[in-house]
Amino acid sequence: MKPNNIKRNITVLAVTAVIGTAAIVACNKKLDVTDQNNPTVQSYFKTATELQNGVNGIYSILRAGNLVGREWFFTHDMRGAETAAGGSQLEAPRAELLKQASPSASNTVITSVWSGCYQMINRANLVIAKAPDVTDDVASRDISVGEAEFLRAWAYFELVTMWGDVPMYTEPIATPSDYKGKSSAADIYSLIISDLTDAAAKLPDAQSQPGRATKGAAYAMLGKVQMQKGDYGAAKDALLKIYGKYNLVPFLHNFDGDVKLGGNQIATGNEYNAESVFEVAFVDKGDNNFNWGYTGEGPTANASTMRSQEYGIVWGNVVPSDAVLDEFEPNDPRYKYTFFESGDMIETMAGTQTGTQLTESGMNVAQSTRNGVKKKRVYRKYSILDWTADGFHPDGLNQRIIRYADVLLMLAECEAEAGTPANAAKYINEVRARPGVNMPPVTLATKNQAIAAVMHERTVELCGEEVNNIDILRWRAKGYYPSIRPDPKPGQVEFFPIPASETAANPLIK
């Protein structure tokens, strides 16, 4: 299999049938055989290849519409401080997350993310439970277990940071009544840390197929989790294990990918580059299709993402907030790398053609204000406008879940919390000196200065990358609003309500 084929082949393969569990019983009651074309949980997962197929099924849910393909980025960005409504076209469930301090339990966006996370968890549990029976290739088996643990940890981290106490399942569901009550957030964090620690021990430094979890991804995720839990010492220990093992690349190389119009490949991008720690694979087939079933699978399933479309100039659901626009220093080139605004050139094919100019009348979005100047603006990150201004075009730009700049800024925050501001400045300045940015270095003398510098740098470097919501929760818990800066979302509740569909079905949740 070619290395990049994971973008096309992270699918369930046989797992859909396995999860469905079907036994074929002949009319003759003495005959009880299994249909080899429809394997059961009992008959499958006997080899390392079959176990990896099970892991592929976890990845397929990760990139589906319930999660990273669509609703996941809305959940984070609507709750963070970096977006505003693009206009009245922003659908009601997303507008509710953006504008209301506490969403309703019937909100379809949070219901989708909740469901997607637990689908990932159940599939991961199945792989982990079946692994001991696989003996034909122990090394491959253990890597699959490490991937399943990493992906289960990712899903539980999404749940615990956004919902707090949630049900904890560590075994595959066997019957429709296998409900669990809520476990404490502390217990969920313990499971996540255990999973990531074991995953780091099992996973290789580099996978045979790009896009799969690696040792570096496990350590980076472990650092992120420990920071959110408040253990900055443990976070620093995890992050230092990968310090220097990645490199910063030109800024825009972190947000491009394959773009296809019909049968013509017009861009290939810079995915899986030296800065990428973990990214979710998408592919543009050129057919303008999206997996609207949200969990559709199989080798022919659409594997595109809606990010560019949702945040673009046609649908225009989301625009950058005034606050995030004002956060950028006047001469920071990341401003132009992060946003398109009226007057900018698009369709330049990465600067190789003249392109066309964005106009106010040609952008179906609300205006935003930067330093008193009103203009129409949209996010350039994860946008395909430099290649095509198609009215509707689900795309194949991989979502970079963790990149090395994030790791450096997490290390800076760990140093700030430890009261070593000069060390925090060192990591911040590595990011500020990144290729094509070259911003002046910062000098920090106090903890508060260091915290403020971290908050600023994470905003301008990582805005629009679905980290701000989690940052806000962490910094609010530390009391940095308003001691360091004003709370960007005052009055916002800490956790989502558990979806009404879950409380209606699960008698152990009240």
ABEGO torsion letter per residue (X at the ends): XBAAAAAAABBAEAAAAAAAGBBBBBABAABBBBBAABBBAAABGABAAAAAAAAAAAAAAAABAABAAAAAAAAAAAABAABBBAEAABBAAAAAAAABABBBAABAAAAAAAAAAAAAAAAAAAAAAAAAABAABAAAAAAAAAAAAAAAAAAAAAAAAAAEBBBBBABBBABAABBBBBBBAAAAAAAAAAAAAAAAAABBABBABBGBBBAAAAAAAAAAAAAAAGBAAAAAAAAAAABGABBBBBAAAAABEBBBBEABBABAEABGBAABABBBBBBBAGAGBBBAAGABBEAABBABBAAAAAABAAAGABBBBAAAAAABBAABAAAAAABBBBGBBBGAGGGABAEBBBBAAABBBBBBBBGGBBBBBBBABGBAAAABABABBBBABBBBABBAAAAAAAAAAAAAAAGBAAAAAAAAAAAAABBGAGBBBBBBABAAAAAAAAAAAAAAAABGAGAAAAAAAAAAAAGAOAAABBBABBGBBABBBBBAAAAAABAABX
